Amino acid sequence: MKVVESRLELQRLSDEERARGQRIALVPTMGALHAGHLSLVDAGRKRADQVWVSIFVNPTQFNEANDFEGYPRELERDLDACRQAGVDIVYAPGVDDVYPQDAQTWVDVETLTLPLCGASRPGHFRGVTTVVAKLFLAAKPHVAVFGQKDFQQLAVIRQMTRDMGFDVEIVGGAIVREPDGVALSSRNVRLGPEARRQAVALVQALDAVEAAAASGERDSGALLALARTHIESAPQARVDYIELRDPDSLETAPETLAAATLLALAVNFTPDPSGEGADVRLIDNRLLSFDRSRATEHHPSGDSQ
Amino acid sequence: MKVVESRLELQRLSDEERARGQRIALVPTMGALHAGHLSLVDAGRKRADQVWVSIFVNPTQFNEANDFEGYPRELERDLDACRQAGVDIVYAPGVDDVYPQDAQTWVDVETLTLPLCGASRPGHFRGVTTVVAKLFLAAKPHVAVFGQKDFQQLAVIRQMTRDMGFDVEIVGGAIVREPDGVALSSRNVRLGPEARRQAVALVQALDAVEAAAASGERDSGALLALARTHIESAPQARVDYIELRDPDSLETAPETLAAATLLALAVNFTPDPSGEGADVRLIDNRLLSFDRSRATEHHPSGDSQ
């Protein structure tokens, strides 16, 4: 496995590999790799000859300095995980390689970035789309794989890729969960043990809403209230948003649901019952399928149907 | 010569040519090709195996509907000119190929776009950087050539290319002028005969300032006033801006000039003495070199030194 720190070197390697007919899949990450990331590596390998992983904690997508500084960084462990997963190249640049001195250029998706995480985290998606465009230009992949846990991010990146005309196929990887159902996230390690136990409230809310929908509940307000009850049962949880949205346009779903609808949650956890430490923000989502009364994502302990 | 209307087809061709080791130079144009454009084709050929020209009147960089609608379109004549110039591929897409339905993604350069044409033409440079990024993604050139007449545009595109990490070498082509010194522009054809005669005021202003600088004048105010006198001698001319700027940062030049300085002009012409018709906006510029008392761009009828 090659570890590359320079964009120019990566571009040279990409040109070489592309010239000899190799298909490249890129998995952009911020490191702190877990089984969710490794499932994206597997998804990439199914669609390409080589899997390249980028590891870069992107400063411009953090709207809070605390969150950026506290974000876990463990490059050696990540490189080991990549080696074991059969990754071909890791691109692990320094900040200057991605943002040259006095950089002043941004890639911005206007509408899809307004609600949900975009509303809670000003500038976040501008940072995401800018860095993803740069990573695409650096690695020149044929395929790029992103996790569905960041549902809005995936939608925004699809839009950016289509609008700009990148010839990169965007693949969404299914959410990977802990045995108790909590979605894998690099931020989970920042929860104290009690908050970690309470974090199951997110997936319980998703399961409960999915079950209610499967039983015929079509009323947005009732489903949102049901989700809220579950989240608010966790004493260290504070709701950021609980929303039902059109999965393509991300527009607010109608009062009476009829078509596939995204249920998206963002919850801030106080890491410690004493209230010490910076909040940890967790997100999760599920695509609810009303037309056939079936949900499309199933989590192992889900009890719907 | 191949004429390609589809981005996907162009990307396929680029992949093929790059794989067999061909270097590609792209000359992005809005058509209405004149000798200035063809000099860019020549500059491209010096640096690559193939020259590709894009012809696309980009709607998003026109801040006035009149200007967009009135912009000259003469594709067949342009294709003939490209054939004669030995162009390998012309990319002449429709608007939908560059801006898919509901496109909402923009590439924006923040600081360099604020003064000069950016101040006069809100949104103009956002349209330019967005379309140039898309053209780079479509053609995947090794080199791209832009005219120095649009000095700020060239600076903005260099910045965008560097910031985003496009592996495209940006080349600036010297201004090409009519026998009377007027810079070639697709907009010149929209001037009536009298306004066309008066348009020489721009290059006369540049020449006069260059000569004054060569004679030792270092005072910004005096040089700007000299330029203004020349422009205002043209009855159908109305100054948009006359400015002295740092050629790299585009910051306002100091009161007493010491280093290389850009003199940039934008002038609106009433096309007809009666005042009928939409104004035609002409720009021109010269790089003044104070450190060695020499200007770097020489126009044939220039009388400095």
Interface residues (C-beta under 8 A of the other chain):
Chain A: R7 L8 Q11 D15 R18 A19 G21 V98 Y99 P100 A103 Q104 T105 W106 V107 D108 V109 E110 T111 L112 T129 A133 K134 L137 A138 Q159 M160 R162 D163 M164 G165 F166 D167
Chain B: R7 L8 Q11 D15 R18 A19 G21 V98 Y99 P100 A103 Q104 T105 W106 V107 D108 V109 E110 T111 L112 T129 A133 K134 L137 A138 Q159 M160 R162 D163 M164 G165 F166 D167
